[in-house]
Amino acid sequence: MAQVWISAAGLCGATIIGSVLGFLIKGLSHKWNDTILGYCAGIMLAAATLGLIVPAFEQGEQWWLVVAGVMAGAFFLNVLDLVTPHLHHITGLDAEEHRHNASLNRILLFVMAIALHKLPEGMAAGVSLSDVVATNWTVSLGIAIQNVPEGMVVIAPLLLAGVKPMRTFVISVAIGLLEVVGVWLGFALGSASQALLPVMLGFAGGAMLYVTSDEMIPETHAHGYQKQATYALLLGFMSLVLIEKFFE
């Protein structure tokens, strides 16, 4: 149980750290924003494959359950996208987008989109910790690293909408706490049945792959800095590979 609490606190804490940085850094250029997000996308890809999908195949011989879990996880995030706005081009960096997204209701929808993605991210970390063979920190660490810039993204739109700084910070903390709920939910589901564990690992991996492909990578290629973002993605992927080797 201690490992689950550590993971939950780490994910929530990374989001809060990102929020604090969001108050301090309000004018990050597209070039640096896309590079950082590219690095985070590489980390997410490595965490989904090495930390979730590969271990899922190692849990049993019924490979089709893992494949079904991956597709189900992606479909689950796809359904969420039908009821929440995409993160594409509403990161709060463009002045013209500030004008188009000036209403508080639209800003809150944007914040809700990020919040809803926090739950499956937390579940991914929780499921990875439910492996009775060994504690897997790869997924938790990968998500925690990418939570920092994601926490920064929440701050600027709320401040521009006129929300008071203190209330903005409370909202960001509440979003981080959603991930704590996700960690415990994922851990409970993964621990409930050893037979369900490969499916749950695949489900969490598919959800992370969907977010990376549908949200993060397109955002890094939208402003003309795709080469830097691509190399940053490769660096992020290899960083987590090396981290996993360190934890072996």
MIDOSE-1310 file (N, C-alpha, C; in nm, 2 decimals, decimal comma, always signed):
residues 248
maqv	+0,08/-0,12/+0,00/+0,00/+0,00/+0,00/+0,09/+0,13/+0,00; +0,20/+0,12/+0,06/+0,29/+0,23/+0,07/+0,33/+0,28/-0,07; +0,35/+0,18/-0,16/+0,39/+0,22/-0,30/+0,28/+0,29/-0,37; +0,16/+0,25/-0,34/+0,04/+0,32/-0,41/+0,03/+0,46/-0,36
wisa	+0,05/+0,48/-0,23/+0,04/+0,62/-0,17/+0,15/+0,71/-0,23; +0,27/+0,65/-0,24/+0,39/+0,72/-0,30/+0,36/+0,76/-0,44; +0,30/+0,67/-0,52/+0,27/+0,70/-0,66/+0,16/+0,81/-0,67; +0,06/+0,79/-0,59/-0,05/+0,89/-0,59/+0,00/+1,03/-0,55
aglc	+0,08/+1,04/-0,45/+0,13/+1,17/-0,40/+0,23/+1,23/-0,51; +0,31/+1,14/-0,57/+0,40/+1,19/-0,67/+0,33/+1,25/-0,79; +0,22/+1,18/-0,84/+0,15/+1,23/-0,96/+0,08/+1,36/-0,93; +0,01/+1,37/-0,81/-0,06/+1,49/-0,77/+0,04/+1,60/-0,75
gati	+0,16/+1,57/-0,68/+0,26/+1,67/-0,65/+0,32/+1,73/-0,78; +0,34/+1,64/-0,88/+0,39/+1,69/-1,01/+0,30/+1,79/-1,08; +0,17/+1,76/-1,07/+0,07/+1,85/-1,13/+0,07/+1,99/-1,05; +0,09/+1,98/-0,92/+0,09/+2,11/-0,84/+0,22/+2,19/-0,88
igsv	+0,33/+2,12/-0,89/+0,46/+2,18/-0,93/+0,44/+2,25/-1,06; +0,38/+2,18/-1,16/+0,35/+2,24/-1,29/+0,26/+2,37/-1,28; +0,17/+2,36/-1,19/+0,08/+2,48/-1,17/+0,15/+2,60/-1,11; +0,24/+2,57/-1,02/+0,32/+2,68/-0,96/+0,41/+2,74/-1,07
lgfl	+0,47/+2,65/-1,15/+0,55/+2,70/-1,26/+0,47/+2,78/-1,36; +0,34/+2,74/-1,38/+0,25/+2,82/-1,47/+0,23/+2,96/-1,42; +0,23/+2,99/-1,29/+0,22/+3,12/-1,24/+0,35/+3,20/-1,27; +0,46/+3,13/-1,27/+0,59/+3,20/-1,29/+0,63/+3,22/-1,44
ikgl	+0,59/+3,12/-1,52/+0,63/+3,12/-1,66/+0,50/+3,13/-1,74; +0,47/+3,25/-1,79/+0,34/+3,28/-1,86/+0,36/+3,30/-2,01; +0,49/+3,32/-2,05/+0,51/+3,35/-2,19/+0,60/+3,25/-2,26; +0,58/+3,12/-2,24/+0,66/+3,02/-2,30/+0,64/+3,02/-2,45
shkw	+0,75/+3,02/-2,53/+0,73/+3,03/-2,68/+0,68/+2,89/-2,73; +0,63/+2,90/-2,86/+0,59/+2,77/-2,92/+0,70/+2,68/-2,94; +0,82/+2,73/-2,97/+0,93/+2,64/-2,99/+0,97/+2,56/-2,87; +0,97/+2,62/-2,75/+1,00/+2,55/-2,63/+0,89/+2,47/-2,58
ndti	+0,77/+2,52/-2,60/+0,65/+2,44/-2,56/+0,64/+2,31/-2,64; +0,66/+2,32/-2,77/+0,65/+2,20/-2,85/+0,77/+2,10/-2,82; +0,88/+2,15/-2,79/+1,00/+2,07/-2,76/+0,97/+1,99/-2,63; +0,92/+2,07/-2,53/+0,89/+2,00/-2,40/+0,78/+1,90/-2,41
lgyc	+0,68/+1,93/-2,48/+0,57/+1,84/-2,50/+0,61/+1,72/-2,58; +0,70/+1,74/-2,68/+0,76/+1,63/-2,76/+0,84/+1,53/-2,67; +0,91/+1,59/-2,58/+0,99/+1,50/-2,48/+0,89/+1,42/-2,39; +0,78/+1,49/-2,35/+0,68/+1,42/-2,27/+0,61/+1,31/-2,35
agim	+0,58/+1,34/-2,47/+0,52/+1,24/-2,56/+0,60/+1,11/-2,57; +0,74/+1,13/-2,58/+0,83/+1,02/-2,59/+0,82/+0,94/-2,46; +0,82/+1,01/-2,35/+0,81/+0,94/-2,22/+0,68/+0,86/-2,21; +0,57/+0,92/-2,25/+0,44/+0,85/-2,25/+0,44/+0,73/-2,34
laaa	+0,50/+0,74/-2,45/+0,50/+0,62/-2,54/+0,58/+0,51/-2,48; +0,69/+0,54/-2,42/+0,77/+0,44/-2,35/+0,70/+0,38/-2,23; +0,63/+0,47/-2,15/+0,56/+0,42/-2,04/+0,45/+0,32/-2,08; +0,38/+0,36/-2,18/+0,26/+0,28/-2,23/+0,31/+0,14/-2,28
tlgl	+0,42/+0,14/-2,36/+0,46/+0,01/-2,42/+0,54/-0,07/-2,32; +0,65/-0,01/-2,26/+0,74/-0,09/-2,17/+0,68/-0,11/-2,03; +0,60/-0,01/-1,99/+0,55/-0,03/-1,85/+0,41/-0,09/-1,84; +0,34/-0,10/-1,95/+0,20/-0,15/-1,94/+0,18/-0,27/-2,04
ivpa	+0,20/-0,24/-2,17/+0,16/-0,34/-2,27/+0,25/-0,46/-2,28; +0,38/-0,44/-2,27/+0,47/-0,55/-2,27/+0,45/-0,64/-2,14; +0,44/-0,58/-2,02/+0,41/-0,66/-1,91/+0,28/-0,73/-1,92; +0,18/-0,67/-1,99/+0,05/-0,74/-2,00/+0,06/-0,87/-2,08
feqg	+0,14/-0,87/-2,19/+0,17/-0,99/-2,26/+0,24/-1,09/-2,18; +0,32/-1,05/-2,09/+0,40/-1,14/-2,01/+0,32/-1,21/-1,90; +0,20/-1,15/-1,87/+0,11/-1,21/-1,76/+0,04/-1,34/-1,80; +0,02/-1,36/-1,93/-0,05/-1,48/-1,97/-0,04/-1,51/-2,12
eqww	-0,10/-1,62/-2,16/-0,08/-1,66/-2,30/-0,19/-1,61/-2,39; -0,30/-1,56/-2,33/-0,41/-1,51/-2,41/-0,38/-1,37/-2,46; -0,31/-1,36/-2,57/-0,26/-1,23/-2,62/-0,38/-1,15/-2,67; -0,48/-1,21/-2,72/-0,59/-1,14/-2,77/-0,66/-1,06/-2,66
lvva	-0,66/-1,10/-2,54/-0,71/-1,02/-2,43/-0,64/-0,89/-2,41; -0,51/-0,89/-2,43/-0,43/-0,77/-2,42/-0,46/-0,67/-2,54; -0,47/-0,73/-2,66/-0,51/-0,65/-2,77/-0,64/-0,58/-2,75; -0,74/-0,66/-2,71/-0,87/-0,61/-2,68/-0,87/-0,50/-2,57
gvma	-0,79/-0,52/-2,47/-0,77/-0,42/-2,37/-0,72/-0,29/-2,42; -0,62/-0,30/-2,51/-0,55/-0,18/-2,57/-0,66/-0,10/-2,65; -0,73/-0,17/-2,73/-0,83/-0,11/-2,82/-0,95/-0,05/-2,73; -0,98/-0,12/-2,63/-1,09/-0,07/-2,54/-1,04/+0,06/-2,47
gaff	-0,92/+0,06/-2,43/-0,87/+0,18/-2,36/-0,87/+0,30/-2,45; -0,83/+0,28/-2,58/-0,83/+0,39/-2,68/-0,97/+0,43/-2,71; -1,06/+0,34/-2,72/-1,20/+0,37/-2,74/-1,26/+0,45/-2,63; -1,23/+0,42/-2,51/-1,28/+0,49/-2,39/-1,24/+0,63/-2,39
lnvl	-1,11/+0,66/-2,43/-1,07/+0,80/-2,44/-1,13/+0,87/-2,56; -1,16/+0,79/-2,67/-1,23/+0,85/-2,78/-1,37/+0,90/-2,75; -1,44/+0,82/-2,66/-1,57/+0,86/-2,62/-1,56/+0,98/-2,53; -1,46/+0,99/-2,45/-1,44/+1,12/-2,37/-1,42/+1,24/-2,46
dlvt	-1,35/+1,22/-2,57/-1,33/+1,33/-2,66/-1,45/+1,38/-2,73; -1,55/+1,29/-2,73/-1,68/+1,33/-2,79/-1,76/+1,43/-2,71; -1,73/+1,43/-2,58/-1,80/+1,52/-2,49/-1,72/+1,63/-2,43; -1,59/+1,63/-2,46/-1,50/+1,74/-2,41/-1,42/+1,79/-2,53
phlh	-1,38/+1,92/-2,52/-1,30/+1,98/-2,63/-1,16/+1,92/-2,64; -1,11/+1,92/-2,77/-0,97/+1,87/-2,79/-0,87/+1,97/-2,72; -0,75/+1,93/-2,69/-0,65/+2,01/-2,64/-0,58/+2,09/-2,76; -0,60/+2,04/-2,88/-0,53/+2,10/-2,99/-0,57/+2,25/-3,00
hitg	-0,46/+2,33/-3,01/-0,48/+2,48/-3,04/-0,56/+2,55/-2,93; -0,58/+2,50/-2,81/-0,64/+2,58/-2,70/-0,55/+2,57/-2,58; -0,42/+2,57/-2,60/-0,33/+2,56/-2,49/-0,31/+2,70/-2,43; -0,37/+2,81/-2,48/-0,36/+2,94/-2,42/-0,24/+3,01/-2,46
ldae	-0,17/+2,97/-2,57/-0,05/+3,04/-2,62/-0,07/+3,14/-2,72; -0,18/+3,13/-2,80/-0,21/+3,23/-2,91/-0,30/+3,34/-2,86; -0,26/+3,46/-2,89/-0,35/+3,57/-2,85/-0,48/+3,57/-2,92; -0,49/+3,53/-3,04/-0,61/+3,53/-3,11/-0,71/+3,42/-3,06
ehrh	-0,64/+3,31/-3,00/-0,73/+3,21/-2,94/-0,78/+3,26/-2,81; -0,71/+3,35/-2,74/-0,76/+3,40/-2,62/-0,89/+3,48/-2,65; -0,90/+3,55/-2,76/-1,02/+3,62/-2,79/-1,13/+3,53/-2,82; -1,11/+3,42/-2,89/-1,21/+3,33/-2,93/-1,26/+3,25/-2,81
nasl	-1,17/+3,23/-2,71/-1,21/+3,14/-2,59/-1,22/+3,23/-2,47; -1,28/+3,35/-2,49/-1,28/+3,44/-2,37/-1,39/+3,40/-2,27; -1,49/+3,33/-2,31/-1,60/+3,30/-2,21/-1,55/+3,20/-2,11; -1,59/+3,22/-1,98/-1,55/+3,13/-1,87/-1,60/+2,99/-1,90
nril	-1,72/+2,98/-1,96/-1,77/+2,84/-1,98/-1,68/+2,76/-2,07; -1,63/+2,83/-2,17/-1,54/+2,76/-2,27/-1,41/+2,72/-2,20; -1,36/+2,81/-2,12/-1,23/+2,78/-2,04/-1,25/+2,66/-1,95; -1,37/+2,66/-1,88/-1,40/+2,55/-1,79/-1,41/+2,42/-1,86
lfvm	-1,46/+2,42/-1,98/-1,47/+2,30/-2,06/-1,33/+2,25/-2,10; -1,24/+2,34/-2,13/-1,10/+2,31/-2,15/-1,04/+2,24/-2,03; -1,06/+2,30/-1,91/-1,00/+2,25/-1,79/-1,06/+2,11/-1,76; -1,19/+2,10/-1,79/-1,26/+1,97/-1,77/-1,20/+1,86/-1,86
aial	-1,16/+1,90/-1,98/-1,09/+1,80/-2,07/-0,97/+1,75/-2,01; -0,89/+1,84/-1,95/-0,76/+1,79/-1,89/-0,79/+1,71/-1,77; -0,89/+1,75/-1,69/-0,93/+1,68/-1,57/-0,97/+1,53/-1,60; -1,05/+1,52/-1,70/-1,10/+1,38/-1,74/-0,99/+1,29/-1,78
hklp	-0,88/+1,35/-1,84/-0,77/+1,27/-1,88/-0,69/+1,23/-1,76; -0,70/+1,30/-1,65/-0,62/+1,27/-1,53/-0,66/+1,13/-1,47; -0,79/+1,10/-1,48/-0,84/+0,98/-1,42/-0,78/+0,86/-1,48; -0,79/+0,84/-1,61/-0,73/+0,72/-1,67/-0,58/+0,72/-1,66
egma	-0,51/+0,84/-1,65/-0,37/+0,84/-1,63/-0,34/+0,78/-1,49; -0,41/+0,82/-1,39/-0,39/+0,77/-1,26/-0,42/+0,62/-1,25; -0,52/+0,58/-1,33/-0,56/+0,43/-1,33/-0,44/+0,35/-1,39; -0,38/+0,41/-1,49/-0,26/+0,34/-1,56/-0,15/+0,32/-1,46
agvs	-0,12/+0,42/-1,38/-0,02/+0,40/-1,27/-0,07/+0,30/-1,17; -0,19/+0,31/-1,13/-0,24/+0,21/-1,03/-0,24/+0,07/-1,07; -0,28/+0,05/-1,20/-0,28/-0,09/-1,25/-0,14/-0,14/-1,26; -0,04/-0,06/-1,30/+0,10/-0,11/-1,31/+0,15/-0,15/-1,17
lsdv	+0,10/-0,09/-1,07/+0,15/-0,12/-0,93/+0,08/-0,24/-0,87; -0,03/-0,29/-0,94/-0,10/-0,41/-0,89/-0,04/-0,54/-0,93; +0,07/-0,53/-1,01/+0,14/-0,65/-1,05/+0,20/-0,72/-0,92; +0,16/-0,84/-0,89/+0,21/-0,90/-0,77/+0,35/-0,95/-0,78
vatn	+0,40/-0,96/-0,90/+0,54/-1,01/-0,92/+0,64/-0,91/-0,89; +0,62/-0,78/-0,93/+0,72/-0,68/-0,90/+0,65/-0,54/-0,91; +0,70/-0,45/-0,83/+0,64/-0,31/-0,84/+0,70/-0,24/-0,96; +0,62/-0,19/-1,04/+0,66/-0,12/-1,17/+0,64/+0,03/-1,15
wtvs	+0,76/+0,09/-1,14/+0,76/+0,24/-1,13/+0,77/+0,32/-1,26; +0,79/+0,24/-1,37/+0,81/+0,31/-1,50/+0,69/+0,40/-1,53; +0,57/+0,35/-1,52/+0,45/+0,42/-1,56/+0,43/+0,54/-1,47; +0,44/+0,53/-1,34/+0,42/+0,64/-1,25/+0,52/+0,75/-1,27
lgia	+0,65/+0,71/-1,29/+0,75/+0,81/-1,32/+0,73/+0,89/-1,45; +0,69/+0,81/-1,55/+0,66/+0,87/-1,68/+0,55/+0,97/-1,67; +0,44/+0,93/-1,61/+0,32/+1,02/-1,60/+0,36/+1,14/-1,51; +0,43/+1,12/-1,41/+0,47/+1,24/-1,32/+0,55/+1,34/-1,39
iqnv	+0,64/+1,30/-1,48/+0,73/+1,39/-1,56/+0,64/+1,47/-1,65; +0,55/+1,41/-1,72/+0,46/+1,48/-1,81/+0,35/+1,56/-1,74; +0,33/+1,54/-1,62/+0,23/+1,62/-1,54/+0,28/+1,76/-1,52; +0,41/+1,78/-1,52/+0,46/+1,92/-1,49/+0,41/+2,02/-1,60
pegm	+0,45/+1,99/-1,73/+0,40/+2,09/-1,83/+0,25/+2,09/-1,84; +0,18/+1,98/-1,82/+0,04/+1,97/-1,83/-0,03/+2,06/-1,72; +0,04/+2,06/-1,60/-0,01/+2,15/-1,49/+0,01/+2,29/-1,53; +0,11/+2,33/-1,60/+0,13/+2,46/-1,65/+0,02/+2,51/-1,74
vvia	-0,02/+2,42/-1,83/-0,12/+2,45/-1,93/-0,25/+2,50/-1,87; -0,29/+2,45/-1,75/-0,42/+2,48/-1,68/-0,42/+2,62/-1,64; -0,31/+2,68/-1,60/-0,31/+2,81/-1,53/-0,34/+2,93/-1,62; -0,27/+2,94/-1,73/-0,29/+3,06/-1,81/-0,43/+3,08/-1,86
plll	-0,51/+2,98/-1,91/-0,64/+3,01/-1,96/-0,73/+3,06/-1,84; -0,72/+3,00/-1,72/-0,80/+3,04/-1,61/-0,77/+3,19/-1,57; -0,65/+3,22/-1,57/-0,61/+3,36/-1,53/-0,66/+3,46/-1,64; -0,65/+3,42/-1,76/-0,70/+3,51/-1,87/-0,85/+3,53/-1,87
agvk	-0,92/+3,42/-1,82/-1,06/+3,43/-1,80/-1,11/+3,51/-1,69; -1,01/+3,56/-1,60/-1,05/+3,64/-1,49/-1,06/+3,57/-1,36; -1,03/+3,44/-1,36/-1,04/+3,36/-1,23/-0,93/+3,41/-1,14; -0,96/+3,43/-1,01/-0,86/+3,48/-0,92/-0,75/+3,37/-0,90
pmrt	-0,62/+3,42/-0,88/-0,51/+3,32/-0,87/-0,53/+3,21/-0,77; -0,58/+3,25/-0,65/-0,60/+3,15/-0,54/-0,70/+3,04/-0,59; -0,81/+3,09/-0,65/-0,91/+2,99/-0,69/-0,85/+2,90/-0,81; -0,77/+2,97/-0,89/-0,70/+2,89/-1,00/-0,62/+2,78/-0,95
fvis	-0,54/+2,81/-0,84/-0,45/+2,71/-0,78/-0,53/+2,60/-0,72; -0,65/+2,64/-0,65/-0,73/+2,53/-0,59/-0,79/+2,44/-0,70; -0,82/+2,50/-0,82/-0,87/+2,41/-0,93/-0,77/+2,32/-0,97; -0,64/+2,37/-0,99/-0,53/+2,28/-1,03/-0,51/+2,17/-0,93
vaig	-0,52/+2,20/-0,80/-0,50/+2,10/-0,70/-0,61/+1,99/-0,71; -0,73/+2,04/-0,73/-0,84/+1,94/-0,75/-0,82/+1,85/-0,86; -0,77/+1,90/-0,97/-0,74/+1,82/-1,09/-0,63/+1,71/-1,05; -0,53/+1,76/-0,98/-0,43/+1,66/-0,93/-0,49/+1,55/-0,85
llev	-0,58/+1,59/-0,76/-0,64/+1,49/-0,67/-0,72/+1,39/-0,75; -0,78/+1,42/-0,87/-0,84/+1,32/-0,95/-0,75/+1,21/-0,99; -0,62/+1,24/-1,01/-0,53/+1,14/-1,04/-0,50/+1,05/-0,92; -0,51/+1,10/-0,80/-0,50/+1,02/-0,68/-0,61/+0,91/-0,68
vgvw	-0,74/+0,96/-0,71/-0,85/+0,87/-0,72/-0,83/+0,76/-0,83; -0,77/+0,81/-0,94/-0,74/+0,71/-1,05/-0,64/+0,60/-1,01; -0,54/+0,64/-0,93/-0,44/+0,55/-0,89/-0,50/+0,44/-0,81; -0,58/+0,48/-0,71/-0,64/+0,38/-0,62/-0,74/+0,29/-0,69
lgfa	-0,82/+0,36/-0,79/-0,92/+0,28/-0,86/-0,85/+0,18/-0,95; -0,74/+0,22/-1,02/-0,66/+0,13/-1,10/-0,60/+0,01/-1,02; -0,55/+0,05/-0,91/-0,49/-0,05/-0,82/-0,59/-0,16/-0,77; -0,71/-0,11/-0,74/-0,81/-0,20/-0,69/-0,86/-0,29/-0,80
lgsa	-0,88/-0,23/-0,92/-0,93/-0,32/-1,03/-0,82/-0,42/-1,07; -0,69/-0,38/-1,08/-0,59/-0,47/-1,11/-0,56/-0,58/-1,01; -0,59/-0,55/-0,88/-0,57/-0,64/-0,78/-0,69/-0,74/-0,76; -0,80/-0,70/-0,81/-0,93/-0,77/-0,78/-0,92/-0,92/-0,84
sqal	-0,86/-0,93/-0,96/-0,84/-1,06/-1,02/-0,72/-1,06/-1,10; -0,64/-1,17/-1,08/-0,52/-1,18/-1,16/-0,55/-1,21/-1,30; -0,66/-1,27/-1,33/-0,70/-1,30/-1,46/-0,74/-1,17/-1,54; -0,78/-1,07/-1,47/-0,82/-0,94/-1,53/-0,70/-0,85/-1,55
lpvm	-0,59/-0,88/-1,48/-0,47/-0,79/-1,49/-0,42/-0,76/-1,63; -0,40/-0,86/-1,72/-0,35/-0,83/-1,85/-0,44/-0,74/-1,93; -0,58/-0,76/-1,91/-0,67/-0,67/-1,98/-0,66/-0,53/-1,93; -0,65/-0,51/-1,79/-0,64/-0,38/-1,73/-0,51/-0,31/-1,77
lgfa	-0,40/-0,38/-1,78/-0,27/-0,33/-1,82/-0,28/-0,28/-1,97; -0,35/-0,36/-2,05/-0,37/-0,33/-2,19/-0,46/-0,21/-2,20; -0,56/-0,20/-2,12/-0,66/-0,09/-2,13/-0,59/+0,04/-2,09; -0,51/+0,04/-1,99/-0,44/+0,16/-1,94/-0,33/+0,20/-2,05
ggam	-0,27/+0,10/-2,11/-0,17/+0,13/-2,21/-0,23/+0,19/-2,34; -0,35/+0,14/-2,38/-0,42/+0,19/-2,49/-0,47/+0,33/-2,47; -0,51/+0,36/-2,35/-0,56/+0,50/-2,31/-0,44/+0,60/-2,32; -0,32/+0,56/-2,27/-0,21/+0,65/-2,28/-0,16/+0,66/-2,42
lyvt	-0,16/+0,56/-2,50/-0,12/+0,57/-2,64/-0,22/+0,67/-2,72; -0,35/+0,66/-2,69/-0,45/+0,74/-2,75/-0,42/+0,89/-2,72; -0,40/+0,92/-2,59/-0,37/+1,06/-2,55/-0,24/+1,11/-2,62; -0,14/+1,03/-2,63/-0,01/+1,07/-2,69/-0,03/+1,10/-2,84
sdem	-0,10/+1,01/-2,91/-0,12/+1,02/-3,05/-0,22/+1,13/-3,09; -0,33/+1,14/-3,02/-0,44/+1,22/-3,06/-0,42/+1,37/-3,00; -0,35/+1,38/-2,89/-0,34/+1,51/-2,83/-0,20/+1,57/-2,83; -0,10/+1,50/-2,78/+0,03/+1,55/-2,76/+0,11/+1,57/-2,89
ipet	+0,12/+1,47/-2,97/+0,20/+1,47/-3,09/+0,14/+1,58/-3,19; +0,01/+1,58/-3,22/-0,04/+1,68/-3,31/-0,01/+1,82/-3,26; -0,02/+1,84/-3,13/+0,01/+1,98/-3,08/+0,16/+2,02/-3,10; +0,25/+1,92/-3,09/+0,39/+1,96/-3,11/+0,42/+1,98/-3,26
hahg	+0,33/+1,94/-3,35/+0,36/+1,96/-3,49/+0,28/+2,07/-3,56; +0,21/+2,15/-3,48/+0,12/+2,25/-3,53/+0,18/+2,39/-3,55; +0,30/+2,41/-3,51/+0,36/+2,54/-3,52/+0,49/+2,56/-3,59; +0,53/+2,45/-3,67/+0,65/+2,46/-3,75/+0,77/+2,41/-3,68
yqkq	+0,76/+2,35/-3,56/+0,88/+2,31/-3,49/+0,88/+2,16/-3,47; +0,83/+2,09/-3,58/+0,81/+1,94/-3,57/+0,94/+1,87/-3,56; +1,05/+1,92/-3,62/+1,18/+1,85/-3,62/+1,23/+1,85/-3,47; +1,23/+1,97/-3,41/+1,28/+1,97/-3,27/+1,19/+1,88/-3,18
atya	+1,06/+1,88/-3,21/+0,97/+1,80/-3,12/+0,99/+1,65/-3,15; +1,03/+1,61/-3,27/+1,05/+1,47/-3,30/+1,18/+1,42/-3,23; +1,28/+1,50/-3,24/+1,41/+1,46/-3,17/+1,39/+1,46/-3,02; +1,31/+1,55/-2,97/+1,27/+1,56/-2,82/+1,20/+1,43/-2,78
lllg	+1,10/+1,39/-2,87/+1,03/+1,27/-2,85/+1,12/+1,15/-2,84; +1,22/+1,14/-2,93/+1,31/+1,02/-2,93/+1,39/+1,03/-2,80; +1,43/+1,15/-2,76/+1,51/+1,16/-2,63/+1,43/+1,12/-2,51; +1,30/+1,16/-2,51/+1,21/+1,12/-2,40/+1,19/+0,97/-2,39
fmsl	+1,17/+0,91/-2,51/+1,15/+0,77/-2,52/+1,28/+0,69/-2,46; +1,39/+0,74/-2,50/+1,52/+0,67/-2,46/+1,54/+0,70/-2,31; +1,50/+0,82/-2,27/+1,52/+0,85/-2,12/+1,45/+0,75/-2,03; +1,33/+0,72/-2,07/+1,25/+0,63/-1,99/+1,30/+0,48/-2,00
vlie	+1,35/+0,45/-2,12/+1,41/+0,32/-2,14/+1,53/+0,30/-2,04; +1,61/+0,40/-2,04/+1,73/+0,40/-1,95/+1,69/+0,40/-1,80; +1,58/+0,47/-1,77/+1,53/+0,48/-1,63/+1,48/+0,34/-1,59; +1,41/+0,27/-1,68/+1,36/+0,14/-1,65/+1,48/+0,04/-1,63
kffe	+1,58/+0,05/-1,71/+1,70/-0,03/-1,69/+1,76/-0,01/-1,55; +1,76/+0,12/-1,51/+1,81/+0,15/-1,38/+1,74/+0,09/-1,27; +1,60/+0,08/-1,28/+1,52/+0,03/-1,18/+1,51/-0,13/-1,18; +1,57/-0,19/-1,28/+1,57/-0,34/-1,29/+1,65/-0,40/-1,18
